[in-house]
Amino acid sequence: MSPPAPVLQMPIHSASAATFKWSAVSGRSYQFQYENDLDQTNWTNSGDPVTATNAIASASDTIGPDRQHFYRVVLLP
């Protein structure tokens, strides 16, 4: 049986960053990614992979001059 897909929760914003949390399986690794344009297919990794230590994992992204980002979480093998 495969693990459930990660589900992103609403982000927490500050003046310089956005923090995201998602449902996770303890011990599994996830890659948090962003894209500026959904017409493109090359997602960019945001930091190193995150290994979950419980049912919720999180990552942050710095808010830069390009304020529009789309996000996803990829469950790594």
mmCIF file of the N, C-alpha and C atoms, coordinates in Angstrom:
data_MODEL
# 
_entry.id   MODEL 
# 
loop_
_atom_site.group_PDB 
_atom_site.id 
_atom_site.type_symbol 
_atom_site.label_atom_id 
_atom_site.label_alt_id 
_atom_site.label_comp_id 
_atom_site.label_asym_id 
_atom_site.label_entity_id 
_atom_site.label_seq_id 
_atom_site.pdbx_PDB_ins_code 
_atom_site.Cartn_x 
_atom_site.Cartn_y 
_atom_site.Cartn_z 
_atom_site.occupancy 
_atom_site.B_iso_or_equiv 
_atom_site.pdbx_formal_charge 
_atom_site.auth_seq_id 
_atom_site.auth_comp_id 
_atom_site.auth_asym_id 
_atom_site.auth_atom_id 
_atom_site.pdbx_PDB_model_num 
ATOM 1   N N  . MET A 1 1  ? 0.844  -1.181 0.000   1.00 0.00 ? 1  MET A N  1 
ATOM 2   C CA . MET A 1 1  ? 0.000  0.000  0.000   1.00 0.00 ? 1  MET A CA 1 
ATOM 3   C C  . MET A 1 1  ? 0.886  1.241  0.000   1.00 0.00 ? 1  MET A C  1 
ATOM 4   N N  . SER A 1 2  ? 0.611  2.166  -0.910  1.00 0.00 ? 2  SER A N  1 
ATOM 5   C CA . SER A 1 2  ? 1.415  3.381  -0.988  1.00 0.00 ? 2  SER A CA 1 
ATOM 6   C C  . SER A 1 2  ? 0.934  4.400  0.041   1.00 0.00 ? 2  SER A C  1 
ATOM 7   N N  . PRO A 1 3  ? 1.850  5.270  0.501   1.00 0.00 ? 3  PRO A N  1 
ATOM 8   C CA . PRO A 1 3  ? 1.467  6.293  1.480   1.00 0.00 ? 3  PRO A CA 1 
ATOM 9   C C  . PRO A 1 3  ? 0.529  7.311  0.861   1.00 0.00 ? 3  PRO A C  1 
ATOM 10  N N  . PRO A 1 4  ? -0.270 7.982  1.677   1.00 0.00 ? 4  PRO A N  1 
ATOM 11  C CA . PRO A 1 4  ? -1.181 9.003  1.143   1.00 0.00 ? 4  PRO A CA 1 
ATOM 12  C C  . PRO A 1 4  ? -0.401 10.190 0.577   1.00 0.00 ? 4  PRO A C  1 
ATOM 13  N N  . ALA A 1 5  ? -0.989 10.851 -0.400  1.00 0.00 ? 5  ALA A N  1 
ATOM 14  C CA . ALA A 1 5  ? -0.373 12.047 -0.971  1.00 0.00 ? 5  ALA A CA 1 
ATOM 15  C C  . ALA A 1 5  ? -0.334 13.163 0.071   1.00 0.00 ? 5  ALA A C  1 
ATOM 16  N N  . PRO A 1 6  ? 0.742  13.945 0.090   1.00 0.00 ? 6  PRO A N  1 
ATOM 17  C CA . PRO A 1 6  ? 0.815  15.060 1.032   1.00 0.00 ? 6  PRO A CA 1 
ATOM 18  C C  . PRO A 1 6  ? -0.263 16.095 0.725   1.00 0.00 ? 6  PRO A C  1 
ATOM 19  N N  . VAL A 1 7  ? -0.832 16.670 1.766   1.00 0.00 ? 7  VAL A N  1 
ATOM 20  C CA . VAL A 1 7  ? -1.864 17.706 1.616   1.00 0.00 ? 7  VAL A CA 1 
ATOM 21  C C  . VAL A 1 7  ? -1.345 18.974 2.278   1.00 0.00 ? 7  VAL A C  1 
ATOM 22  N N  . LEU A 1 8  ? -1.141 20.027 1.472   1.00 0.00 ? 8  LEU A N  1 
ATOM 23  C CA . LEU A 1 8  ? -0.660 21.309 1.998   1.00 0.00 ? 8  LEU A CA 1 
ATOM 24  C C  . LEU A 1 8  ? -1.748 22.000 2.812   1.00 0.00 ? 8  LEU A C  1 
ATOM 25  N N  . GLN A 1 9  ? -1.344 22.617 3.917   1.00 0.00 ? 9  GLN A N  1 
ATOM 26  C CA . GLN A 1 9  ? -2.240 23.447 4.725   1.00 0.00 ? 9  GLN A CA 1 
ATOM 27  C C  . GLN A 1 9  ? -2.018 24.908 4.320   1.00 0.00 ? 9  GLN A C  1 
ATOM 28  N N  . MET A 1 10 ? -2.850 25.783 4.828   1.00 0.00 ? 10 MET A N  1 
ATOM 29  C CA . MET A 1 10 ? -2.697 27.213 4.542   1.00 0.00 ? 10 MET A CA 1 
ATOM 30  C C  . MET A 1 10 ? -1.342 27.685 5.062   1.00 0.00 ? 10 MET A C  1 
ATOM 31  N N  . PRO A 1 11 ? -0.619 28.491 4.262   1.00 0.00 ? 11 PRO A N  1 
ATOM 32  C CA . PRO A 1 11 ? 0.700  28.963 4.699   1.00 0.00 ? 11 PRO A CA 1 
ATOM 33  C C  . PRO A 1 11 ? 0.591  30.026 5.784   1.00 0.00 ? 11 PRO A C  1 
ATOM 34  N N  . ILE A 1 12 ? 1.680  30.167 6.528   1.00 0.00 ? 12 ILE A N  1 
ATOM 35  C CA . ILE A 1 12 ? 1.820  31.237 7.514   1.00 0.00 ? 12 ILE A CA 1 
ATOM 36  C C  . ILE A 1 12 ? 2.801  32.233 6.912   1.00 0.00 ? 12 ILE A C  1 
ATOM 37  N N  . HIS A 1 13 ? 2.368  33.493 6.747   1.00 0.00 ? 13 HIS A N  1 
ATOM 38  C CA . HIS A 1 13 ? 3.184  34.520 6.096   1.00 0.00 ? 13 HIS A CA 1 
ATOM 39  C C  . HIS A 1 13 ? 3.802  35.451 7.122   1.00 0.00 ? 13 HIS A C  1 
ATOM 40  N N  . SER A 1 14 ? 5.024  35.862 6.843   1.00 0.00 ? 14 SER A N  1 
ATOM 41  C CA . SER A 1 14 ? 5.642  36.975 7.554   1.00 0.00 ? 14 SER A CA 1 
ATOM 42  C C  . SER A 1 14 ? 6.056  37.977 6.481   1.00 0.00 ? 14 SER A C  1 
ATOM 43  N N  . ALA A 1 15 ? 6.754  39.011 6.858   1.00 0.00 ? 15 ALA A N  1 
ATOM 44  C CA . ALA A 1 15 ? 7.164  40.019 5.876   1.00 0.00 ? 15 ALA A CA 1 
ATOM 45  C C  . ALA A 1 15 ? 8.161  39.464 4.861   1.00 0.00 ? 15 ALA A C  1 
ATOM 46  N N  . SER A 1 16 ? 8.932  38.432 5.244   1.00 0.00 ? 16 SER A N  1 
ATOM 47  C CA . SER A 1 16 ? 9.994  37.965 4.360   1.00 0.00 ? 16 SER A CA 1 
ATOM 48  C C  . SER A 1 16 ? 9.923  36.489 3.979   1.00 0.00 ? 16 SER A C  1 
ATOM 49  N N  . ALA A 1 17 ? 8.955  35.741 4.533   1.00 0.00 ? 17 ALA A N  1 
ATOM 50  C CA . ALA A 1 17 ? 8.896  34.301 4.233   1.00 0.00 ? 17 ALA A CA 1 
ATOM 51  C C  . ALA A 1 17 ? 7.479  33.766 4.372   1.00 0.00 ? 17 ALA A C  1 
ATOM 52  N N  . ALA A 1 18 ? 7.273  32.616 3.745   1.00 0.00 ? 18 ALA A N  1 
ATOM 53  C CA . ALA A 1 18 ? 6.023  31.873 3.894   1.00 0.00 ? 18 ALA A CA 1 
ATOM 54  C C  . ALA A 1 18 ? 6.394  30.473 4.382   1.00 0.00 ? 18 ALA A C  1 
ATOM 55  N N  . THR A 1 19 ? 5.712  29.996 5.408   1.00 0.00 ? 19 THR A N  1 
ATOM 56  C CA . THR A 1 19 ? 5.966  28.666 5.950   1.00 0.00 ? 19 THR A CA 1 
ATOM 57  C C  . THR A 1 19 ? 4.769  27.784 5.649   1.00 0.00 ? 19 THR A C  1 
ATOM 58  N N  . PHE A 1 20 ? 5.045  26.604 5.112   1.00 0.00 ? 20 PHE A N  1 
ATOM 59  C CA . PHE A 1 20 ? 4.017  25.652 4.725   1.00 0.00 ? 20 PHE A CA 1 
ATOM 60  C C  . PHE A 1 20 ? 4.136  24.388 5.561   1.00 0.00 ? 20 PHE A C  1 
ATOM 61  N N  . LYS A 1 21 ? 2.999  23.820 5.915   1.00 0.00 ? 21 LYS A N  1 
ATOM 62  C CA . LYS A 1 21 ? 2.936  22.534 6.596   1.00 0.00 ? 21 LYS A CA 1 
ATOM 63  C C  . LYS A 1 21 ? 2.106  21.597 5.735   1.00 0.00 ? 21 LYS A C  1 
ATOM 64  N N  . TRP A 1 22 ? 2.406  20.302 5.812   1.00 0.00 ? 22 TRP A N  1 
ATOM 65  C CA . TRP A 1 22 ? 1.637  19.314 5.065   1.00 0.00 ? 22 TRP A CA 1 
ATOM 66  C C  . TRP A 1 22 ? 1.567  18.014 5.834   1.00 0.00 ? 22 TRP A C  1 
ATOM 67  N N  . SER A 1 23 ? 0.547  17.222 5.504   1.00 0.00 ? 23 SER A N  1 
ATOM 68  C CA . SER A 1 23 ? 0.402  15.902 6.114   1.00 0.00 ? 23 SER A CA 1 
ATOM 69  C C  . SER A 1 23 ? 1.560  15.039 5.649   1.00 0.00 ? 23 SER A C  1 
ATOM 70  N N  . ALA A 1 24 ? 2.095  14.216 6.547   1.00 0.00 ? 24 ALA A N  1 
ATOM 71  C CA . ALA A 1 24 ? 3.288  13.439 6.234   1.00 0.00 ? 24 ALA A CA 1 
ATOM 72  C C  . ALA A 1 24 ? 3.229  12.075 6.916   1.00 0.00 ? 24 ALA A C  1 
ATOM 73  N N  . VAL A 1 25 ? 4.115  11.197 6.473   1.00 0.00 ? 25 VAL A N  1 
ATOM 74  C CA . VAL A 1 25 ? 4.302  9.885  7.093   1.00 0.00 ? 25 VAL A CA 1 
ATOM 75  C C  . VAL A 1 25 ? 5.673  9.924  7.762   1.00 0.00 ? 25 VAL A C  1 
ATOM 76  N N  . SER A 1 26 ? 5.707  9.671  9.052   1.00 0.00 ? 26 SER A N  1 
ATOM 77  C CA . SER A 1 26 ? 6.955  9.708  9.809   1.00 0.00 ? 26 SER A CA 1 
ATOM 78  C C  . SER A 1 26 ? 7.998  8.796  9.155   1.00 0.00 ? 26 SER A C  1 
ATOM 79  N N  . GLY A 1 27 ? 9.207  9.347  8.984   1.00 0.00 ? 27 GLY A N  1 
ATOM 80  C CA . GLY A 1 27 ? 10.296 8.595  8.389   1.00 0.00 ? 27 GLY A CA 1 
ATOM 81  C C  . GLY A 1 27 ? 10.409 8.745  6.883   1.00 0.00 ? 27 GLY A C  1 
ATOM 82  N N  . ARG A 1 28 ? 9.385  9.256  6.216   1.00 0.00 ? 28 ARG A N  1 
ATOM 83  C CA . ARG A 1 28 ? 9.426  9.459  4.753   1.00 0.00 ? 28 ARG A CA 1 
ATOM 84  C C  . ARG A 1 28 ? 10.005 10.837 4.435   1.00 0.00 ? 28 ARG A C  1 
ATOM 85  N N  . SER A 1 29 ? 10.627 10.947 3.266   1.00 0.00 ? 29 SER A N  1 
ATOM 86  C CA . SER A 1 29 ? 11.248 12.200 2.840   1.00 0.00 ? 29 SER A CA 1 
ATOM 87  C C  . SER A 1 29 ? 10.412 12.879 1.761   1.00 0.00 ? 29 SER A C  1 
ATOM 88  N N  . TYR A 1 30 ? 10.375 14.205 1.822   1.00 0.00 ? 30 TYR A N  1 
ATOM 89  C CA . TYR A 1 30 ? 9.582  15.023 0.918   1.00 0.00 ? 30 TYR A CA 1 
ATOM 90  C C  . TYR A 1 30 ? 10.452 16.143 0.357   1.00 0.00 ? 30 TYR A C  1 
ATOM 91  N N  . GLN A 1 31 ? 10.165 16.539 -0.882  1.00 0.00 ? 31 GLN A N  1 
ATOM 92  C CA . GLN A 1 31 ? 10.844 17.692 -1.461  1.00 0.00 ? 31 GLN A CA 1 
ATOM 93  C C  . GLN A 1 31 ? 9.821  18.790 -1.691  1.00 0.00 ? 31 GLN A C  1 
ATOM 94  N N  . PHE A 1 32 ? 10.034 19.947 -1.086  1.00 0.00 ? 32 PHE A N  1 
ATOM 95  C CA . PHE A 1 32 ? 9.191  21.123 -1.250  1.00 0.00 ? 32 PHE A CA 1 
ATOM 96  C C  . PHE A 1 32 ? 9.706  21.863 -2.478  1.00 0.00 ? 32 PHE A C  1 
ATOM 97  N N  . GLN A 1 33 ? 8.817  22.214 -3.420  1.00 0.00 ? 33 GLN A N  1 
ATOM 98  C CA . GLN A 1 33 ? 9.216  22.844 -4.677  1.00 0.00 ? 33 GLN A CA 1 
ATOM 99  C C  . GLN A 1 33 ? 8.324  24.038 -5.006  1.00 0.00 ? 33 GLN A C  1 
ATOM 100 N N  . TYR A 1 34 ? 8.843  24.920 -5.860  1.00 0.00 ? 34 TYR A N  1 
ATOM 101 C CA . TYR A 1 34 ? 8.048  26.054 -6.328  1.00 0.00 ? 34 TYR A CA 1 
ATOM 102 C C  . TYR A 1 34 ? 8.257  26.265 -7.821  1.00 0.00 ? 34 TYR A C  1 
ATOM 103 N N  . GLU A 1 35 ? 7.325  27.011 -8.390  1.00 0.00 ? 35 GLU A N  1 
ATOM 104 C CA . GLU A 1 35 ? 7.377  27.391 -9.806  1.00 0.00 ? 35 GLU A CA 1 
ATOM 105 C C  . GLU A 1 35 ? 6.774  28.784 -9.908  1.00 0.00 ? 35 GLU A C  1 
ATOM 106 N N  . ASN A 1 36 ? 7.305  29.611 -10.800 1.00 0.00 ? 36 ASN A N  1 
ATOM 107 C CA . ASN A 1 36 ? 6.776  30.967 -10.995 1.00 0.00 ? 36 ASN A CA 1 
ATOM 108 C C  . ASN A 1 36 ? 5.697  31.014 -12.061 1.00 0.00 ? 36 ASN A C  1 
ATOM 109 N N  . ASP A 1 37 ? 5.691  30.041 -12.958 1.00 0.00 ? 37 ASP A N  1 
ATOM 110 C CA . ASP A 1 37 ? 4.792  30.053 -14.107 1.00 0.00 ? 37 ASP A CA 1 
ATOM 111 C C  . ASP A 1 37 ? 4.308  28.631 -14.358 1.00 0.00 ? 37 ASP A C  1 
ATOM 112 N N  . LEU A 1 38 ? 3.027  28.387 -14.227 1.00 0.00 ? 38 LEU A N  1 
ATOM 113 C CA . LEU A 1 38 ? 2.503  27.031 -14.386 1.00 0.00 ? 38 LEU A CA 1 
ATOM 114 C C  . LEU A 1 38 ? 2.547  26.539 -15.830 1.00 0.00 ? 38 LEU A C  1 
ATOM 115 N N  . ASP A 1 39 ? 2.884  27.409 -16.775 1.00 0.00 ? 39 ASP A N  1 
ATOM 116 C CA . ASP A 1 39 ? 3.079  26.967 -18.153 1.00 0.00 ? 39 ASP A CA 1 
ATOM 117 C C  . ASP A 1 39 ? 4.437  26.284 -18.325 1.00 0.00 ? 39 ASP A C  1 
ATOM 118 N N  . GLN A 1 40 ? 5.316  26.443 -17.348 1.00 0.00 ? 40 GLN A N  1 
ATOM 119 C CA . GLN A 1 40 ? 6.629  25.808 -17.373 1.00 0.00 ? 40 GLN A CA 1 
ATOM 120 C C  . GLN A 1 40 ? 6.553  24.458 -16.659 1.00 0.00 ? 40 GLN A C  1 
ATOM 121 N N  . THR A 1 41 ? 7.490  23.572 -16.947 1.00 0.00 ? 41 THR A N  1 
ATOM 122 C CA . THR A 1 41 ? 7.452  22.240 -16.338 1.00 0.00 ? 41 THR A CA 1 
ATOM 123 C C  . THR A 1 41 ? 8.630  21.957 -15.420 1.00 0.00 ? 41 THR A C  1 
ATOM 124 N N  . ASN A 1 42 ? 9.537  22.906 -15.270 1.00 0.00 ? 42 ASN A N  1 
ATOM 125 C CA . ASN A 1 42 ? 10.728 22.694 -14.444 1.00 0.00 ? 42 ASN A CA 1 
ATOM 126 C C  . ASN A 1 42 ? 10.547 23.307 -13.063 1.00 0.00 ? 42 ASN A C  1 
ATOM 127 N N  . TRP A 1 43 ? 10.110 22.500 -12.103 1.00 0.00 ? 43 TRP A N  1 
ATOM 128 C CA . TRP A 1 43 ? 9.934  22.961 -10.737 1.00 0.00 ? 43 TRP A CA 1 
ATOM 129 C C  . TRP A 1 43 ? 11.308 23.090 -10.079 1.00 0.00 ? 43 TRP A C  1 
ATOM 130 N N  . THR A 1 44 ? 11.436 24.050 -9.168  1.00 0.00 ? 44 THR A N  1 
ATOM 131 C CA . THR A 1 44 ? 12.689 24.309 -8.466  1.00 0.00 ? 44 THR A CA 1 
ATOM 132 C C  . THR A 1 44 ? 12.576 23.819 -7.029  1.00 0.00 ? 44 THR A C  1 
ATOM 133 N N  . ASN A 1 45 ? 13.587 23.063 -6.583  1.00 0.00 ? 45 ASN A N  1 
ATOM 134 C CA . ASN A 1 45 ? 13.606 22.624 -5.184  1.00 0.00 ? 45 ASN A CA 1 
ATOM 135 C C  . ASN A 1 45 ? 13.818 23.822 -4.282  1.00 0.00 ? 45 ASN A C  1 
ATOM 136 N N  . SER A 1 46 ? 13.079 23.872 -3.209  1.00 0.00 ? 46 SER A N  1 
ATOM 137 C CA . SER A 1 46 ? 13.240 24.912 -2.204  1.00 0.00 ? 46 SER A CA 1 
ATOM 138 C C  . SER A 1 46 ? 13.888 24.262 -0.987  1.00 0.00 ? 46 SER A C  1 
ATOM 139 N N  . GLY A 1 47 ? 15.189 24.329 -0.918  1.00 0.00 ? 47 GLY A N  1 
ATOM 140 C CA . GLY A 1 47 ? 15.924 23.716 0.179   1.00 0.00 ? 47 GLY A CA 1 
ATOM 141 C C  . GLY A 1 47 ? 16.155 22.227 -0.041  1.00 0.00 ? 47 GLY A C  1 
ATOM 142 N N  . ASP A 1 48 ? 16.699 21.598 0.981   1.00 0.00 ? 48 ASP A N  1 
ATOM 143 C CA . ASP A 1 48 ? 16.978 20.165 0.960   1.00 0.00 ? 48 ASP A CA 1 
ATOM 144 C C  . ASP A 1 48 ? 15.701 19.381 1.233   1.00 0.00 ? 48 ASP A C  1 
ATOM 145 N N  . PRO A 1 49 ? 15.714 18.084 0.906   1.00 0.00 ? 49 PRO A N  1 
ATOM 146 C CA . PRO A 1 49 ? 14.551 17.256 1.262   1.00 0.00 ? 49 PRO A CA 1 
ATOM 147 C C  . PRO A 1 49 ? 14.282 17.299 2.767   1.00 0.00 ? 49 PRO A C  1 
ATOM 148 N N  . VAL A 1 50 ? 13.010 17.160 3.118   1.00 0.00 ? 50 VAL A N  1 
ATOM 149 C CA . VAL A 1 50 ? 12.570 17.173 4.517   1.00 0.00 ? 50 VAL A CA 1 
ATOM 150 C C  . VAL A 1 50 ? 12.160 15.753 4.892   1.00 0.00 ? 50 VAL A C  1 
ATOM 151 N N  . THR A 1 51 ? 12.748 15.204 5.956   1.00 0.00 ? 51 THR A N  1 
ATOM 152 C CA . THR A 1 51 ? 12.336 13.897 6.457   1.00 0.00 ? 51 THR A CA 1 
ATOM 153 C C  . THR A 1 51 ? 11.388 14.121 7.623   1.00 0.00 ? 51 THR A C  1 
ATOM 154 N N  . ALA A 1 52 ? 10.183 13.598 7.498   1.00 0.00 ? 52 ALA A N  1 
ATOM 155 C CA . ALA A 1 52 ? 9.152  13.803 8.522   1.00 0.00 ? 52 ALA A CA 1 
ATOM 156 C C  . ALA A 1 52 ? 9.499  13.043 9.797   1.00 0.00 ? 52 ALA A C  1 
ATOM 157 N N  . THR A 1 53 ? 9.281  13.690 10.934  1.00 0.00 ? 53 THR A N  1 
ATOM 158 C CA . THR A 1 53 ? 9.486  13.040 12.227  1.00 0.00 ? 53 THR A CA 1 
ATOM 159 C C  . THR A 1 53 ? 8.154  12.723 12.902  1.00 0.00 ? 53 THR A C  1 
ATOM 160 N N  . ASN A 1 54 ? 7.047  13.192 12.303  1.00 0.00 ? 54 ASN A N  1 
ATOM 161 C CA . ASN A 1 54 ? 5.702  12.881 12.795  1.00 0.00 ? 54 ASN A CA 1 
ATOM 162 C C  . ASN A 1 54 ? 4.710  13.069 11.643  1.00 0.00 ? 54 ASN A C  1 
ATOM 163 N N  . ALA A 1 55 ? 3.446  13.276 11.927  1.00 0.00 ? 55 ALA A N  1 
ATOM 164 C CA . ALA A 1 55 ? 2.402  13.336 10.897  1.00 0.00 ? 55 ALA A CA 1 
ATOM 165 C C  . ALA A 1 55 ? 2.311  14.675 10.172  1.00 0.00 ? 55 ALA A C  1 
ATOM 166 N N  . ILE A 1 56 ? 3.135  15.648 10.570  1.00 0.00 ? 56 ILE A N  1 
ATOM 167 C CA . ILE A 1 56 ? 3.156  16.964 9.919   1.00 0.00 ? 56 ILE A CA 1 
ATOM 168 C C  . ILE A 1 56 ? 4.609  17.315 9.622   1.00 0.00 ? 56 ILE A C  1 
ATOM 169 N N  . ALA A 1 57 ? 4.882  17.774 8.394   1.00 0.00 ? 57 ALA A N  1 
ATOM 170 C CA . ALA A 1 57 ? 6.208  18.259 8.020   1.00 0.00 ? 57 ALA A CA 1 
ATOM 171 C C  . ALA A 1 57 ? 6.050  19.704 7.560   1.00 0.00 ? 57 ALA A C  1 
ATOM 172 N N  . SER A 1 58 ? 7.159  20.439 7.497   1.00 0.00 ? 58 SER A N  1 
ATOM 173 C CA . SER A 1 58 ? 7.063  21.840 7.089   1.00 0.00 ? 58 SER A CA 1 
ATOM 174 C C  . SER A 1 58 ? 8.333  22.302 6.388   1.00 0.00 ? 58 SER A C  1 
ATOM 175 N N  . ALA A 1 59 ? 8.181  23.400 5.643   1.00 0.00 ? 59 ALA A N  1 
ATOM 176 C CA . ALA A 1 59 ? 9.297  24.055 4.961   1.00 0.00 ? 59 ALA A CA 1 
ATOM 177 C C  . ALA A 1 59 ? 8.912  25.518 4.762   1.00 0.00 ? 59 ALA A C  1 
ATOM 178 N N  . SER A 1 60 ? 9.922  26.360 4.572   1.00 0.00 ? 60 SER A N  1 
ATOM 179 C CA . SER A 1 60 ? 9.692  27.787 4.357   1.00 0.00 ? 60 SER A CA 1 
ATOM 180 C C  . SER A 1 60 ? 10.313 28.223 3.045   1.00 0.00 ? 60 SER A C  1 
ATOM 181 N N  . ASP A 1 61 ? 9.765  29.305 2.495   1.00 0.00 ? 61 ASP A N  1 
ATOM 182 C CA . ASP A 1 61 ? 10.308 29.898 1.281   1.00 0.00 ? 61 ASP A CA 1 
ATOM 183 C C  . ASP A 1 61 ? 10.409 31.397 1.496   1.00 0.00 ? 61 ASP A C  1 
ATOM 184 N N  . THR A 1 62 ? 11.538 31.971 1.098   1.00 0.00 ? 62 THR A N  1 
ATOM 185 C CA . THR A 1 62 ? 11.753 33.407 1.217   1.00 0.00 ? 62 THR A CA 1 
ATOM 186 C C  . THR A 1 62 ? 10.913 34.134 0.173   1.00 0.00 ? 62 THR A C  1 
ATOM 187 N N  . ILE A 1 63 ? 10.296 35.217 0.591   1.00 0.00 ? 63 ILE A N  1 
ATOM 188 C CA . ILE A 1 63 ? 9.510  36.040 -0.328  1.00 0.00 ? 63 ILE A CA 1 
ATOM 189 C C  . ILE A 1 63 ? 10.455 37.069 -0.926  1.00 0.00 ? 63 ILE A C  1 
ATOM 190 N N  . GLY A 1 64 ? 10.668 36.949 -2.235  1.00 0.00 ? 64 GLY A N  1 
ATOM 191 C CA . GLY A 1 64 ? 11.588 37.847 -2.926  1.00 0.00 ? 64 GLY A CA 1 
ATOM 192 C C  . GLY A 1 64 ? 10.844 38.826 -3.803  1.00 0.00 ? 64 GLY A C  1 
ATOM 193 N N  . PRO A 1 65 ? 11.548 39.413 -4.769  1.00 0.00 ? 65 PRO A N  1 
ATOM 194 C CA . PRO A 1 65 ? 10.915 40.410 -5.637  1.00 0.00 ? 65 PRO A CA 1 
ATOM 195 C C  . PRO A 1 65 ? 9.814  39.820 -6.521  1.00 0.00 ? 65 PRO A C  1 
ATOM 196 N N  . ASP A 1 66 ? 9.953  38.528 -6.898  1.00 0.00 ? 66 ASP A N  1 
ATOM 197 C CA . ASP A 1 66 ? 8.903  37.864 -7.674  1.00 0.00 ? 66 ASP A CA 1 
ATOM 198 C C  . ASP A 1 66 ? 7.929  37.257 -6.674  1.00 0.00 ? 66 ASP A C  1 
ATOM 199 N N  . ARG A 1 67 ? 6.847  37.928 -6.382  1.00 0.00 ? 67 ARG A N  1 
ATOM 200 C CA . ARG A 1 67 ? 5.949  37.533 -5.308  1.00 0.00 ? 67 ARG A CA 1 
ATOM 201 C C  . ARG A 1 67 ? 4.984  36.422 -5.690  1.00 0.00 ? 67 ARG A C  1 
ATOM 202 N N  . GLN A 1 68 ? 4.951  36.008 -6.938  1.00 0.00 ? 68 GLN A N  1 
ATOM 203 C CA . GLN A 1 68 ? 4.032  34.942 -7.329  1.00 0.00 ? 68 GLN A CA 1 
ATOM 204 C C  . GLN A 1 68 ? 4.795  33.621 -7.438  1.00 0.00 ? 68 GLN A C  1 
ATOM 205 N N  . HIS A 1 69 ? 4.457  32.693 -6.563  1.00 0.00 ? 69 HIS A N  1 
ATOM 206 C CA . HIS A 1 69 ? 5.014  31.347 -6.608  1.00 0.00 ? 69 HIS A CA 1 
ATOM 207 C C  . HIS A 1 69 ? 3.877  30.346 -6.478  1.00 0.00 ? 69 HIS A C  1 
ATOM 208 N N  . PHE A 1 70 ? 4.023  29.223 -7.139  1.00 0.00 ? 70 PHE A N  1 
ATOM 209 C CA . PHE A 1 70 ? 3.130  28.088 -6.980  1.00 0.00 ? 70 PHE A CA 1 
ATOM 210 C C  . PHE A 1 70 ? 3.952  27.015 -6.277  1.00 0.00 ? 70 PHE A C  1 
ATOM 211 N N  . TYR A 1 71 ? 3.318  26.261 -5.390  1.00 0.00 ? 71 TYR A N  1 
ATOM 212 C CA . TYR A 1 71 ? 4.056  25.302 -4.578  1.00 0.00 ? 71 TYR A CA 1 
ATOM 213 C C  . TYR A 1 71 ? 3.498  23.898 -4.724  1.00 0.00 ? 71 TYR A C  1 
ATOM 214 N N  . ARG A 1 72 ? 4.392  22.923 -4.484  1.00 0.00 ? 72 ARG A N  1 
ATOM 215 C CA . ARG A 1 72 ? 3.983  21.544 -4.406  1.00 0.00 ? 72 ARG A CA 1 
ATOM 216 C C  . ARG A 1 72 ? 4.945  20.797 -3.494  1.00 0.00 ? 72 ARG A C  1 
ATOM 217 N N  . VAL A 1 73 ? 4.521  19.639 -3.015  1.00 0.00 ? 73 VAL A N  1 
ATOM 218 C CA . VAL A 1 73 ? 5.340  18.760 -2.195  1.00 0.00 ? 73 VAL A CA 1 
ATOM 219 C C  . VAL A 1 73 ? 5.389  17.415 -2.894  1.00 0.00 ? 73 VAL A C  1 
ATOM 220 N N  . VAL A 1 74 ? 6.597  16.893 -3.072  1.00 0.00 ? 74 VAL A N  1 
ATOM 221 C CA . VAL A 1 74 ? 6.794  15.623 -3.746  1.00 0.00 ? 74 VAL A CA 1 
ATOM 222 C C  . VAL A 1 74 ? 7.280  14.592 -2.720  1.00 0.00 ? 74 VAL A C  1 
ATOM 223 N N  . LEU A 1 75 ? 6.598  13.464 -2.664  1.00 0.00 ? 75 LEU A N  1 
ATOM 224 C CA . LEU A 1 75 ? 7.017  12.359 -1.811  1.00 0.00 ? 75 LEU A CA 1 
ATOM 225 C C  . LEU A 1 75 ? 8.166  11.646 -2.519  1.00 0.00 ? 75 LEU A C  1 
ATOM 226 N N  . LEU A 1 76 ? 9.325  11.564 -1.869  1.00 0.00 ? 76 LEU A N  1 
ATOM 227 C CA . LEU A 1 76 ? 10.478 10.931 -2.486  1.00 0.00 ? 76 LEU A CA 1 
ATOM 228 C C  . LEU A 1 76 ? 10.441 9.421  -2.278  1.00 0.00 ? 76 LEU A C  1 
ATOM 229 N N  . PRO A 1 77 ? 11.054 8.664  -3.211  1.00 0.00 ? 77 PRO A N  1 
ATOM 230 C CA . PRO A 1 77 ? 11.045 7.202  -3.076  1.00 0.00 ? 77 PRO A CA 1 
ATOM 231 C C  . PRO A 1 77 ? 11.854 6.725  -1.885  1.00 0.00 ? 77 PRO A C  1 
# 
